[in-house]
Amino acid sequence: MQFKIRKEAMTGLAMIYKKHLNDADVPQATKKAVTWIKDKILHGYYMTGMEDRYSSFVWKLYLDCIVL
């Protein structure tokens, strides 16, 4: 159950990050306000003791949504 919750939370954060950094109409202050999301997602990748499927999911999410 924890995996599903973390997966949905990370996916939501990644979508917010991607939307706000790809949209030209978003103010610079908003773009600056969502920069912490990238760090939070990467932190999930490097957490020790997490399941392998979680780490691979976070890495895929990072590549799909964070690396533009």
PDB file of N, CA, C and O in Angstrom:
ATOM      1  N   MET A   1       0.816  -1.189   0.000  1.00  0.00           N
ATOM      2  CA  MET A   1       0.000   0.000   0.000  1.00  0.00           C
ATOM      3  C   MET A   1       0.867   1.263   0.000  1.00  0.00           C
ATOM      4  O   MET A   1       0.543   2.234  -0.683  1.00  0.00           O
ATOM      5  N   GLN A   2       1.963   1.256   0.759  1.00  0.00           N
ATOM      6  CA  GLN A   2       2.838   2.418   0.795  1.00  0.00           C
ATOM      7  C   GLN A   2       3.399   2.749  -0.580  1.00  0.00           C
ATOM      8  O   GLN A   2       3.519   3.920  -0.941  1.00  0.00           O
ATOM      9  N   PHE A   3       3.743   1.718  -1.347  1.00  0.00           N
ATOM     10  CA  PHE A   3       4.300   1.950  -2.676  1.00  0.00           C
ATOM     11  C   PHE A   3       3.311   2.712  -3.548  1.00  0.00           C
ATOM     12  O   PHE A   3       3.690   3.654  -4.244  1.00  0.00           O
ATOM     13  N   LYS A   4       2.041   2.306  -3.512  1.00  0.00           N
ATOM     14  CA  LYS A   4       1.032   2.963  -4.344  1.00  0.00           C
ATOM     15  C   LYS A   4       0.849   4.429  -3.962  1.00  0.00           C
ATOM     16  O   LYS A   4       0.700   5.291  -4.828  1.00  0.00           O
ATOM     17  N   ILE A   5       0.861   4.700  -2.675  1.00  0.00           N
ATOM     18  CA  ILE A   5       0.694   6.080  -2.211  1.00  0.00           C
ATOM     19  C   ILE A   5       1.893   6.928  -2.625  1.00  0.00           C
ATOM     20  O   ILE A   5       1.730   8.033  -3.142  1.00  0.00           O
ATOM     21  N   ARG A   6       3.090   6.408  -2.397  1.00  0.00           N
ATOM     22  CA  ARG A   6       4.292   7.148  -2.789  1.00  0.00           C
ATOM     23  C   ARG A   6       4.343   7.354  -4.293  1.00  0.00           C
ATOM     24  O   ARG A   6       4.734   8.420  -4.768  1.00  0.00           O
ATOM     25  N   LYS A   7       3.952   6.342  -5.033  1.00  0.00           N
ATOM     26  CA  LYS A   7       3.970   6.424  -6.496  1.00  0.00           C
ATOM     27  C   LYS A   7       3.041   7.539  -6.973  1.00  0.00           C
ATOM     28  O   LYS A   7       3.426   8.351  -7.814  1.00  0.00           O
ATOM     29  N   GLU A   8       1.837   7.580  -6.447  1.00  0.00           N
ATOM     30  CA  GLU A   8       0.878   8.608  -6.854  1.00  0.00           C
ATOM     31  C   GLU A   8       1.347  10.007  -6.438  1.00  0.00           C
ATOM     32  O   GLU A   8       1.185  10.967  -7.191  1.00  0.00           O
ATOM     33  N   ALA A   9       1.922  10.118  -5.252  1.00  0.00           N
ATOM     34  CA  ALA A   9       2.410  11.418  -4.788  1.00  0.00           C
ATOM     35  C   ALA A   9       3.548  11.914  -5.678  1.00  0.00           C
ATOM     36  O   ALA A   9       3.570  13.077  -6.081  1.00  0.00           O
ATOM     37  N   MET A  10       4.483  11.032  -5.977  1.00  0.00           N
ATOM     38  CA  MET A  10       5.612  11.423  -6.834  1.00  0.00           C
ATOM     39  C   MET A  10       5.148  11.755  -8.249  1.00  0.00           C
ATOM     40  O   MET A  10       5.650  12.695  -8.866  1.00  0.00           O
ATOM     41  N   THR A  11       4.200  10.992  -8.755  1.00  0.00           N
ATOM     42  CA  THR A  11       3.677  11.255 -10.092  1.00  0.00           C
ATOM     43  C   THR A  11       3.000  12.622 -10.142  1.00  0.00           C
ATOM     44  O   THR A  11       3.191  13.381 -11.093  1.00  0.00           O
ATOM     45  N   GLY A  12       2.214  12.930  -9.123  1.00  0.00           N
ATOM     46  CA  GLY A  12       1.551  14.230  -9.065  1.00  0.00           C
ATOM     47  C   GLY A  12       2.545  15.379  -9.008  1.00  0.00           C
ATOM     48  O   GLY A  12       2.388  16.384  -9.700  1.00  0.00           O
ATOM     49  N   LEU A  13       3.559  15.225  -8.186  1.00  0.00           N
ATOM     50  CA  LEU A  13       4.589  16.264  -8.094  1.00  0.00           C
ATOM     51  C   LEU A  13       5.317  16.442  -9.428  1.00  0.00           C
ATOM     52  O   LEU A  13       5.577  17.567  -9.856  1.00  0.00           O
ATOM     53  N   ALA A  14       5.637  15.338 -10.070  1.00  0.00           N
ATOM     54  CA  ALA A  14       6.348  15.415 -11.351  1.00  0.00           C
ATOM     55  C   ALA A  14       5.492  16.096 -12.417  1.00  0.00           C
ATOM     56  O   ALA A  14       6.006  16.864 -13.229  1.00  0.00           O
ATOM     57  N   MET A  15       4.204  15.820 -12.415  1.00  0.00           N
ATOM     58  CA  MET A  15       3.320  16.459 -13.392  1.00  0.00           C
ATOM     59  C   MET A  15       3.224  17.965 -13.158  1.00  0.00           C
ATOM     60  O   MET A  15       3.220  18.747 -14.108  1.00  0.00           O
ATOM     61  N   ILE A  16       3.149  18.362 -11.899  1.00  0.00           N
ATOM     62  CA  ILE A  16       3.131  19.794 -11.571  1.00  0.00           C
ATOM     63  C   ILE A  16       4.419  20.452 -12.046  1.00  0.00           C
ATOM     64  O   ILE A  16       4.392  21.515 -12.667  1.00  0.00           O
ATOM     65  N   TYR A  17       5.539  19.817 -11.753  1.00  0.00           N
ATOM     66  CA  TYR A  17       6.840  20.352 -12.155  1.00  0.00           C
ATOM     67  C   TYR A  17       6.919  20.495 -13.672  1.00  0.00           C
ATOM     68  O   TYR A  17       7.310  21.543 -14.186  1.00  0.00           O
ATOM     69  N   LYS A  18       6.551  19.453 -14.371  1.00  0.00           N
ATOM     70  CA  LYS A  18       6.629  19.465 -15.836  1.00  0.00           C
ATOM     71  C   LYS A  18       5.723  20.540 -16.433  1.00  0.00           C
ATOM     72  O   LYS A  18       6.130  21.260 -17.345  1.00  0.00           O
ATOM     73  N   LYS A  19       4.503  20.649 -15.923  1.00  0.00           N
ATOM     74  CA  LYS A  19       3.553  21.623 -16.446  1.00  0.00           C
ATOM     75  C   LYS A  19       4.052  23.051 -16.249  1.00  0.00           C
ATOM     76  O   LYS A  19       3.967  23.871 -17.163  1.00  0.00           O
ATOM     77  N   HIS A  20       4.563  23.345 -15.081  1.00  0.00           N
ATOM     78  CA  HIS A  20       4.960  24.719 -14.789  1.00  0.00           C
ATOM     79  C   HIS A  20       6.269  25.114 -15.447  1.00  0.00           C
ATOM     80  O   HIS A  20       6.490  26.301 -15.688  1.00  0.00           O
ATOM     81  N   LEU A  21       7.131  24.178 -15.743  1.00  0.00           N
ATOM     82  CA  LEU A  21       8.386  24.549 -16.385  1.00  0.00           C
ATOM     83  C   LEU A  21       8.297  24.540 -17.906  1.00  0.00           C
ATOM     84  O   LEU A  21       9.145  25.130 -18.575  1.00  0.00           O
ATOM     85  N   ASN A  22       7.295  23.887 -18.457  1.00  0.00           N
ATOM     86  CA  ASN A  22       7.142  23.853 -19.912  1.00  0.00           C
ATOM     87  C   ASN A  22       6.231  24.950 -20.451  1.00  0.00           C
ATOM     88  O   ASN A  22       6.269  25.251 -21.644  1.00  0.00           O
ATOM     89  N   ASP A  23       5.417  25.548 -19.595  1.00  0.00           N
ATOM     90  CA  ASP A  23       4.457  26.555 -20.023  1.00  0.00           C
ATOM     91  C   ASP A  23       5.118  27.928 -20.045  1.00  0.00           C
ATOM     92  O   ASP A  23       5.651  28.385 -19.034  1.00  0.00           O
ATOM     93  N   ALA A  24       5.080  28.574 -21.189  1.00  0.00           N
ATOM     94  CA  ALA A  24       5.722  29.887 -21.338  1.00  0.00           C
ATOM     95  C   ALA A  24       4.971  30.986 -20.588  1.00  0.00           C
ATOM     96  O   ALA A  24       5.557  32.022 -20.272  1.00  0.00           O
ATOM     97  N   ASP A  25       3.679  30.780 -20.298  1.00  0.00           N
ATOM     98  CA  ASP A  25       2.869  31.807 -19.639  1.00  0.00           C
ATOM     99  C   ASP A  25       3.007  31.808 -18.118  1.00  0.00           C
ATOM    100  O   ASP A  25       2.459  32.685 -17.451  1.00  0.00           O
ATOM    101  N   VAL A  26       3.719  30.855 -17.571  1.00  0.00           N
ATOM    102  CA  VAL A  26       3.878  30.775 -16.115  1.00  0.00           C
ATOM    103  C   VAL A  26       4.913  31.807 -15.674  1.00  0.00           C
ATOM    104  O   VAL A  26       5.998  31.885 -16.249  1.00  0.00           O
ATOM    105  N   PRO A  27       4.580  32.599 -14.654  1.00  0.00           N
ATOM    106  CA  PRO A  27       5.534  33.615 -14.165  1.00  0.00           C
ATOM    107  C   PRO A  27       6.816  32.983 -13.625  1.00  0.00           C
ATOM    108  O   PRO A  27       6.822  31.845 -13.156  1.00  0.00           O
ATOM    109  N   GLN A  28       7.876  33.738 -13.703  1.00  0.00           N
ATOM    110  CA  GLN A  28       9.177  33.245 -13.240  1.00  0.00           C
ATOM    111  C   GLN A  28       9.144  32.879 -11.759  1.00  0.00           C
ATOM    112  O   GLN A  28       9.805  31.928 -11.342  1.00  0.00           O
ATOM    113  N   ALA A  29       8.384  33.624 -10.965  1.00  0.00           N
ATOM    114  CA  ALA A  29       8.289  33.333  -9.525  1.00  0.00           C
ATOM    115  C   ALA A  29       7.670  31.956  -9.284  1.00  0.00           C
ATOM    116  O   ALA A  29       8.082  31.246  -8.367  1.00  0.00           O
ATOM    117  N   THR A  30       6.697  31.580 -10.088  1.00  0.00           N
ATOM    118  CA  THR A  30       6.068  30.264  -9.955  1.00  0.00           C
ATOM    119  C   THR A  30       7.051  29.172 -10.337  1.00  0.00           C
ATOM    120  O   THR A  30       7.137  28.139  -9.672  1.00  0.00           O
ATOM    121  N   LYS A  31       7.787  29.405 -11.408  1.00  0.00           N
ATOM    122  CA  LYS A  31       8.793  28.427 -11.818  1.00  0.00           C
ATOM    123  C   LYS A  31       9.825  28.217 -10.722  1.00  0.00           C
ATOM    124  O   LYS A  31      10.248  27.091 -10.458  1.00  0.00           O
ATOM    125  N   LYS A  32      10.224  29.305 -10.092  1.00  0.00           N
ATOM    126  CA  LYS A  32      11.204  29.205  -9.015  1.00  0.00           C
ATOM    127  C   LYS A  32      10.609  28.476  -7.809  1.00  0.00           C
ATOM    128  O   LYS A  32      11.322  27.767  -7.099  1.00  0.00           O
ATOM    129  N   ALA A  33       9.312  28.649  -7.580  1.00  0.00           N
ATOM    130  CA  ALA A  33       8.655  28.035  -6.425  1.00  0.00           C
ATOM    131  C   ALA A  33       8.530  26.518  -6.550  1.00  0.00           C
ATOM    132  O   ALA A  33       8.412  25.836  -5.532  1.00  0.00           O
ATOM    133  N   VAL A  34       8.552  25.971  -7.762  1.00  0.00           N
ATOM    134  CA  VAL A  34       8.403  24.518  -7.927  1.00  0.00           C
ATOM    135  C   VAL A  34       9.729  23.793  -8.135  1.00  0.00           C
ATOM    136  O   VAL A  34       9.737  22.590  -8.399  1.00  0.00           O
ATOM    137  N   THR A  35      10.833  24.494  -8.023  1.00  0.00           N
ATOM    138  CA  THR A  35      12.120  23.838  -8.259  1.00  0.00           C
ATOM    139  C   THR A  35      12.463  22.795  -7.194  1.00  0.00           C
ATOM    140  O   THR A  35      13.270  21.903  -7.458  1.00  0.00           O
ATOM    141  N   TRP A  36      11.877  22.882  -6.009  1.00  0.00           N
ATOM    142  CA  TRP A  36      12.143  21.907  -4.956  1.00  0.00           C
ATOM    143  C   TRP A  36      11.643  20.515  -5.318  1.00  0.00           C
ATOM    144  O   TRP A  36      12.115  19.523  -4.764  1.00  0.00           O
ATOM    145  N   ILE A  37      10.690  20.435  -6.245  1.00  0.00           N
ATOM    146  CA  ILE A  37      10.093  19.141  -6.609  1.00  0.00           C
ATOM    147  C   ILE A  37      11.154  18.207  -7.184  1.00  0.00           C
ATOM    148  O   ILE A  37      11.164  17.016  -6.871  1.00  0.00           O
ATOM    149  N   LYS A  38      12.032  18.726  -8.009  1.00  0.00           N
ATOM    150  CA  LYS A  38      13.092  17.906  -8.595  1.00  0.00           C
ATOM    151  C   LYS A  38      13.932  17.257  -7.509  1.00  0.00           C
ATOM    152  O   LYS A  38      14.235  16.066  -7.586  1.00  0.00           O
ATOM    153  N   ASP A  39      14.303  18.015  -6.512  1.00  0.00           N
ATOM    154  CA  ASP A  39      15.110  17.488  -5.414  1.00  0.00           C
ATOM    155  C   ASP A  39      14.350  16.436  -4.604  1.00  0.00           C
ATOM    156  O   ASP A  39      14.930  15.439  -4.174  1.00  0.00           O
ATOM    157  N   LYS A  40      13.077  16.658  -4.403  1.00  0.00           N
ATOM    158  CA  LYS A  40      12.257  15.711  -3.637  1.00  0.00           C
ATOM    159  C   LYS A  40      12.159  14.371  -4.364  1.00  0.00           C
ATOM    160  O   LYS A  40      12.232  13.317  -3.733  1.00  0.00           O
ATOM    161  N   ILE A  41      11.997  14.407  -5.664  1.00  0.00           N
ATOM    162  CA  ILE A  41      11.906  13.166  -6.440  1.00  0.00           C
ATOM    163  C   ILE A  41      13.239  12.433  -6.429  1.00  0.00           C
ATOM    164  O   ILE A  41      13.275  11.213  -6.271  1.00  0.00           O
ATOM    165  N   LEU A  42      14.320  13.158  -6.593  1.00  0.00           N
ATOM    166  CA  LEU A  42      15.632  12.515  -6.533  1.00  0.00           C
ATOM    167  C   LEU A  42      15.918  11.945  -5.147  1.00  0.00           C
ATOM    168  O   LEU A  42      16.563  10.903  -5.029  1.00  0.00           O
ATOM    169  N   HIS A  43      15.454  12.605  -4.116  1.00  0.00           N
ATOM    170  CA  HIS A  43      15.628  12.096  -2.761  1.00  0.00           C
ATOM    171  C   HIS A  43      14.959  10.723  -2.626  1.00  0.00           C
ATOM    172  O   HIS A  43      15.489   9.837  -1.957  1.00  0.00           O
ATOM    173  N   GLY A  44      13.800  10.551  -3.259  1.00  0.00           N
ATOM    174  CA  GLY A  44      13.117   9.257  -3.238  1.00  0.00           C
ATOM    175  C   GLY A  44      13.926   8.170  -3.920  1.00  0.00           C
ATOM    176  O   GLY A  44      13.855   7.004  -3.532  1.00  0.00           O
ATOM    177  N   TYR A  45      14.685   8.540  -4.922  1.00  0.00           N
ATOM    178  CA  TYR A  45      15.508   7.557  -5.624  1.00  0.00           C
ATOM    179  C   TYR A  45      16.650   7.069  -4.745  1.00  0.00           C
ATOM    180  O   TYR A  45      17.009   5.892  -4.788  1.00  0.00           O
ATOM    181  N   TYR A  46      17.208   7.942  -3.968  1.00  0.00           N
ATOM    182  CA  TYR A  46      18.379   7.591  -3.171  1.00  0.00           C
ATOM    183  C   TYR A  46      18.060   7.105  -1.761  1.00  0.00           C
ATOM    184  O   TYR A  46      18.976   6.870  -0.973  1.00  0.00           O
ATOM    185  N   MET A  47      16.784   6.950  -1.430  1.00  0.00           N
ATOM    186  CA  MET A  47      16.422   6.458  -0.098  1.00  0.00           C
ATOM    187  C   MET A  47      16.898   5.027   0.069  1.00  0.00           C
ATOM    188  O   MET A  47      16.627   4.171  -0.773  1.00  0.00           O
ATOM    189  N   THR A  48      17.602   4.773   1.151  1.00  0.00           N
ATOM    190  CA  THR A  48      18.078   3.417   1.409  1.00  0.00           C
ATOM    191  C   THR A  48      16.945   2.591   1.997  1.00  0.00           C
ATOM    192  O   THR A  48      16.098   3.100   2.732  1.00  0.00           O
ATOM    193  N   GLY A  49      16.947   1.334   1.665  1.00  0.00           N
ATOM    194  CA  GLY A  49      15.943   0.435   2.206  1.00  0.00           C
ATOM    195  C   GLY A  49      14.643   0.400   1.426  1.00  0.00           C
ATOM    196  O   GLY A  49      13.744  -0.372   1.759  1.00  0.00           O
ATOM    197  N   MET A  50      14.528   1.211   0.408  1.00  0.00           N
ATOM    198  CA  MET A  50      13.300   1.196  -0.395  1.00  0.00           C
ATOM    199  C   MET A  50      13.356   0.026  -1.369  1.00  0.00           C
ATOM    200  O   MET A  50      14.429  -0.462  -1.725  1.00  0.00           O
ATOM    201  N   GLU A  51      12.204  -0.396  -1.777  1.00  0.00           N
ATOM    202  CA  GLU A  51      12.114  -1.506  -2.710  1.00  0.00           C
ATOM    203  C   GLU A  51      12.738  -1.130  -4.052  1.00  0.00           C
ATOM    204  O   GLU A  51      12.756   0.038  -4.441  1.00  0.00           O
ATOM    205  N   ASP A  52      13.242  -2.133  -4.743  1.00  0.00           N
ATOM    206  CA  ASP A  52      13.843  -1.884  -6.056  1.00  0.00           C
ATOM    207  C   ASP A  52      12.834  -1.303  -7.036  1.00  0.00           C
ATOM    208  O   ASP A  52      13.175  -0.449  -7.854  1.00  0.00           O
ATOM    209  N   ARG A  53      11.602  -1.763  -6.954  1.00  0.00           N
ATOM    210  CA  ARG A  53      10.609  -1.257  -7.909  1.00  0.00           C
ATOM    211  C   ARG A  53      10.339   0.226  -7.682  1.00  0.00           C
ATOM    212  O   ARG A  53      10.022   0.949  -8.626  1.00  0.00           O
ATOM    213  N   TYR A  54      10.462   0.683  -6.440  1.00  0.00           N
ATOM    214  CA  TYR A  54      10.274   2.102  -6.158  1.00  0.00           C
ATOM    215  C   TYR A  54      11.408   2.917  -6.764  1.00  0.00           C
ATOM    216  O   TYR A  54      11.172   3.960  -7.374  1.00  0.00           O
ATOM    217  N   SER A  55      12.624   2.448  -6.597  1.00  0.00           N
ATOM    218  CA  SER A  55      13.777   3.161  -7.151  1.00  0.00           C
ATOM    219  C   SER A  55      13.709   3.231  -8.662  1.00  0.00           C
ATOM    220  O   SER A  55      14.002   4.274  -9.245  1.00  0.00           O
ATOM    221  N   SER A  56      13.328   2.144  -9.303  1.00  0.00           N
ATOM    222  CA  SER A  56      13.238   2.159 -10.763  1.00  0.00           C
ATOM    223  C   SER A  56      12.085   3.041 -11.226  1.00  0.00           C
ATOM    224  O   SER A  56      12.190   3.701 -12.259  1.00  0.00           O
ATOM    225  N   PHE A  57      10.990   3.061 -10.477  1.00  0.00           N
ATOM    226  CA  PHE A  57       9.872   3.936 -10.819  1.00  0.00           C
ATOM    227  C   PHE A  57      10.291   5.403 -10.731  1.00  0.00           C
ATOM    228  O   PHE A  57      10.013   6.190 -11.635  1.00  0.00           O
ATOM    229  N   VAL A  58      10.964   5.764  -9.634  1.00  0.00           N
ATOM    230  CA  VAL A  58      11.388   7.151  -9.448  1.00  0.00           C
ATOM    231  C   VAL A  58      12.359   7.564 -10.547  1.00  0.00           C
ATOM    232  O   VAL A  58      12.279   8.683 -11.055  1.00  0.00           O
ATOM    233  N   TRP A  59      13.260   6.686 -10.913  1.00  0.00           N
ATOM    234  CA  TRP A  59      14.215   7.012 -11.975  1.00  0.00           C
ATOM    235  C   TRP A  59      13.498   7.232 -13.300  1.00  0.00           C
ATOM    236  O   TRP A  59      13.829   8.166 -14.030  1.00  0.00           O
ATOM    237  N   LYS A  60      12.526   6.395 -13.620  1.00  0.00           N
ATOM    238  CA  LYS A  60      11.753   6.561 -14.849  1.00  0.00           C
ATOM    239  C   LYS A  60      10.964   7.870 -14.810  1.00  0.00           C
ATOM    240  O   LYS A  60      10.904   8.598 -15.801  1.00  0.00           O
ATOM    241  N   LEU A  61      10.368   8.154 -13.674  1.00  0.00           N
ATOM    242  CA  LEU A  61       9.620   9.391 -13.515  1.00  0.00           C
ATOM    243  C   LEU A  61      10.530  10.603 -13.693  1.00  0.00           C
ATOM    244  O   LEU A  61      10.146  11.584 -14.330  1.00  0.00           O
ATOM    245  N   TYR A  62      11.711  10.534 -13.142  1.00  0.00           N
ATOM    246  CA  TYR A  62      12.684  11.622 -13.276  1.00  0.00           C
ATOM    247  C   TYR A  62      13.036  11.851 -14.743  1.00  0.00           C
ATOM    248  O   TYR A  62      13.086  12.990 -15.208  1.00  0.00           O
ATOM    249  N   LEU A  63      13.277  10.771 -15.458  1.00  0.00           N
ATOM    250  CA  LEU A  63      13.645  10.906 -16.867  1.00  0.00           C
ATOM    251  C   LEU A  63      12.482  11.423 -17.708  1.00  0.00           C
ATOM    252  O   LEU A  63      12.684  12.223 -18.622  1.00  0.00           O
ATOM    253  N   ASP A  64      11.258  10.966 -17.402  1.00  0.00           N
ATOM    254  CA  ASP A  64      10.095  11.354 -18.188  1.00  0.00           C
ATOM    255  C   ASP A  64       9.617  12.781 -17.934  1.00  0.00           C
ATOM    256  O   ASP A  64       9.201  13.477 -18.860  1.00  0.00           O
ATOM    257  N   CYS A  65       9.678  13.209 -16.679  1.00  0.00           N
ATOM    258  CA  CYS A  65       9.065  14.493 -16.325  1.00  0.00           C
ATOM    259  C   CYS A  65      10.035  15.584 -15.914  1.00  0.00           C
ATOM    260  O   CYS A  65       9.740  16.766 -16.089  1.00  0.00           O
ATOM    261  N   ILE A  66      11.168  15.220 -15.380  1.00  0.00           N
ATOM    262  CA  ILE A  66      12.072  16.232 -14.852  1.00  0.00           C
ATOM    263  C   ILE A  66      13.113  16.641 -15.891  1.00  0.00           C
ATOM    264  O   ILE A  66      13.375  17.830 -16.076  1.00  0.00           O
ATOM    265  N   VAL A  67      13.694  15.675 -16.557  1.00  0.00           N
ATOM    266  CA  VAL A  67      14.669  15.978 -17.603  1.00  0.00           C
ATOM    267  C   VAL A  67      13.892  16.410 -18.836  1.00  0.00           C
ATOM    268  O   VAL A  67      13.253  15.597 -19.505  1.00  0.00           O
ATOM    269  N   LEU A  68      13.958  17.686 -19.120  1.00  0.00           N
ATOM    270  CA  LEU A  68      13.132  18.220 -20.208  1.00  0.00           C
ATOM    271  C   LEU A  68      13.851  18.216 -21.486  1.00  0.00           C
ATOM    272  O   LEU A  68      13.300  18.633 -22.505  1.00  0.00           O
TER     273      LEU A  68
END
